[in-house]
Amino acid sequence: MARINSRQVEAFRAMMLTGSVTEAAKLMVVTQPAVSRLLRDFQALLKMELFERRGTGLVPTAAAMALYTEVERSFVGLERITAAAEEIRGRRTGSLRIAALPALANGYLPRLAGHFLMERPNLNLAFFGVISPIVVDWVLNNQCDIGFAEVPIAHSGLPSLRLPALARVAVLPTGHRLAEKEVLEPRDFEGETFISLSAGSSSRHLVDQVFHRSDVRRVLRVETTLSEIMCGMVSSGLGVSICDPFTAQEFATRGVVVRRFLPRIDFEFSAVFPAQRSPSPVALDLVETMRKALMEFEGDAGLSR
């Protein structure tokens, strides 16, 4: 027994919507004889008269009106599927799980992600701020779709994209004597109370190297795992530090003065993705959006090379 096919149903719907074979053919982008044949076959398969001839036109029967209600429900469902596919194709829908190191998560990345979401009203986001080793662990275990972690990445098996490196900056309490200088060097910190990131971190190692090479002795009084705590201590007036530019920017109006520091110490980080699957298109879109924003960041902050 022959079965109803989608083109027959489409012809019936087009006829109901337009009221004529001519207009139905235009809607379907086929010839009028093709529409007539589809309608004839559709009625034969259903063993039901759907249209009556009145003058030169066709008028739907009561059976056609009842059937059209069911057909339209199906087409509305199909249109929803089509619309959803267009949203996905346009990378405006779905969900994204992000983990980011605190330097990015404490202000800069949430603002950028907020603008990103505003352009994608059907995209949902889960956002976690955790230290880099945990970022890597969560991405490795497929708990997040994308992570932002400081390099070097502890797990070499994760796919990653390096993002533009930015210069670390000097952070000083408001009113500090060094705030009079536009650019600071290691020798300016001789004898200063210095607030450091924890021993063993890559950031701590890079900063210590610069001061050791210049034979500058700081008073290392406080160490912490988080740059926010470091800047909070600086804002109290306790001491000075070298900090990532993102956290420094967040504290620039909260009792902290930000100055360029030479020699340049790069703050480097990468986007990392689960190894078991390809990065989602929306995750790659976010990385590209971030890459473009970072190219402007140092210039806007007055911290360019």
N, C-alpha and C positions, 0 to 999 in steps of 0.2 A: 504494500500500500504506500502510495506517494505521501511524502510529508510536507507540511507547510514550511516554506523557507523564509528567511528574513527579508528578502526583497519583496515578496508578496505582502508581508505585513507592512513594510515601509510604503508600498504603493497604496495600500488601504489607508494608512495614516495620512499620507500626503493628500489623498482624495478627500478625506474628512476635513483636513485643515484648509484646503484651498477651494473645495466645492466644484472643481472642474478637472477633467482629464488633462486639458491643456496646461493649466497651472500646476497640476501634480507632476506632469512631465518636466516642467521647468524646475520645480523644486528638487526633483530627483536627478536632473540633468540626463534625461533619457528621452526617447521619442514617445509621441502619443500612442502609437500602436503597441509599444513595449509596455506602457502603463495599462492599456486596455487588456492585453494578454495576461499580465500579472493579476489584475483584478478578477478576470474571468476564471483563471486557474484557482485563485484563492476561494472564490465562491463555490467552485466545483468540489474542492477538497473539503470545505466545511459543510457542503450540502445545504447551503443557506443562501437566500437572496438578500444581498446587502444594499443594492441600489435599484431604484425604479426609474425608468425613463419618463421624464416630464418635459414635453416639448423637445427642445434640442439638448437638454441637459439631463444629468443623473441626480437623483435625490436619495439620500440615505434612508433606509428603512428603520423601523424601531429596533430590529435585531442589530443593525449596524451601529446604532447609537449605544446600545448596551455593550456591544463588543468593543467599541472605541474606548470606553471607560477603562476596560482592562488593558487594552493595548497601550493607552497613554501612561498608565501606571508603570508598565514595563519600560517604556521609552524614557520616562523621567528617571528611572533607576539607571538606565544606560547613560543618560546625559550626566548624571552625577558621577558615574565611573569615568566618563570622558573628561569632565571638569577636574576630577581628582588627578587623572593622568597628566593633564595640562599643568596643574599645580606642581606635581612632582617633577615634570619635565622642566618647568621653570624654576625649580629648586626653591619653592616658596612654602612647601608643606612638609610634614613629617616631624621628627624630633631629633635633637642633637644633644649629646652628653659631653660636656667639656670639663676637663680638670686642668688647672693652671697653677703654676708656682705663685706664691703670695705676692711677689713684686708686680706681677701682672694682674692678679685677682683683686688687689686692694683698691682698684679704681679705674685704671686705664682700660683693661679688657672688658669689664662689665659695661662701661660706657660705649665702647665700640660694638659689643655684642647687642646692646640695646638698640642702637641705630640699625644694625644688621637685621634684627627681628622686626623693626618697624616697617621695613620694606618687604617683609615676608609674614603677613598677618596670620597665616595658618601653621607657622613653624613654632614648635615648642622647644624649650631649652631646659636642661638641667646643668647647673654650674657649680663646680666644687673648687675651692681654693685650698690646696695642700702643697707640701714641700715636694721638690722635684723627684726624689726617690719614690714617693707614693704616687705621683702623677704617672711615672713610668710603670709602676706595678699595676695600677688600675687599667691603664691602656693595654698592658701585656695580658691581663686577665679578661679583657673584653668588657670591662665595666664602663668604659668611656669610649666614645667614637673618635675623640681627638684629645691630645694633651699638649700642654706647653711646658717644657722643662728646660732647665739650664743645661748647657753642654759642658763637659762631655756627657752623652747619654749613657747611663749605666748598662743598658742592655743593647748590644749591637745588632740584635736580630729584628728590632722594630723599624719599620719604614719611617723615615723622617724627612722633613724639609727644613733646611736652615733658614732662619729669618734674619733680616738685617741687624747687624750688631750696633749697639749704641754705646756711647761713652759713659762710664761711671763718672759721678760728680762729687765734689766736696760739699758737705752739709755742715753748717755752722749755726750756733744760736744767734737769734736776732741781737744785734749790737756787738757782736764779737769783733775783736780788732782786725781779724783777717777778712772780714766782710768788705773792707775798703778796697781790696784788690779784686780785679776782674778775673784773673787766672791765678790759681794756686799751684805750687810745686811742693815736692816732698820736704824740702828744707824749711818751708813755712810751718810745718807741723812739729818741729823740734820742741820737745818738752811739753807738748799739748796732751791733755787728757783725751784719750782716744777710745771710742766705742766701736768694737769689732763684731763681725759675725763669728760664729763658733769655729774653733780650731777644727781642721779637717775638711772644711767646705772648700770648694774650688775658688769661690769668691775671696775667702780669707787668704788663701794661698797667693792669689794674684796680687792682692793689695799689699800683703807683707813683703812680697818679692821686691816691689818697687821701692819701698822704704829701706829694705835691707841693702839694695844696690846703692842707694844714696847715703847709706850709713846714718840714717836719721833715727833718733831714739824717741819714741812716743811713750806716754804713760798709759799702758793698756789696762784700764781699770774695769771695763765691763765687756762682756761678750754675750751674744744672743743668737738664736737661730733665725730670727725674723728681722727683716729690714724695717718693718713698721715700728718694732720695739726700739730699734737703733735710732730711728728718727725721733721717736717720742722722747728718748733720753736726751738727744741733742736739743730738742725744743725746750727741755727743762733748764738748759744752761750748763749742764754737767760737763759736756765736752764736745768734740768734733768727730767727724767720720768721713769715710768714702762710701758712697751709696749708689745703687742702681738708679737710673734717671726717672723711672716710673714712680717709685716710692717718694723720691725727693720732690717730684712735682706735686704729689698729694699733700706734702707738708709745707710747701712753699708759702702758704698763707696761714700757717699754724705755728709760728715761732721759729721757723727754720729759713736760713738764707742759703741759696744754692749757687755754687760757683763752678766754673770749669776747672778741671784738674789735668795737669800735664806732668809726666807723659801719660798719654791716653791709655786707659785700662778698659778694654771692651767688656760690655755685658752681653754675653752671647746665649741664645736660646733657640730651640727648634720646636716645630710642631711634630708630634709623633702620633702614629696610627696603629691600630691592631694589625698583627701580622697575618691573621687568619683570613682576612678579606680586604678587598680594595677599599681605599678611603671613599666615603660617601661624597657625592658631588657637592652637597651643601657644606660639608666640612672643608673641602678644597676651596669653595667660594669664600668661606670665612678666612682662610689662610691668605688668599689673594687680597681680600679687603684689608687685612691686617698688614700685609707687606706694603701696600700702597700708603697706608696711614703712617707706618713707621718711617718711611722715606721722608715724611714731612715733620716727624716728631722733633728731631734735634733742632732743626731750623726754627720751628715755632717756639721751642723752649729757650732759644738763644744759646744752644750748647753745641753748635755744629763745629766741625773740625777747624 
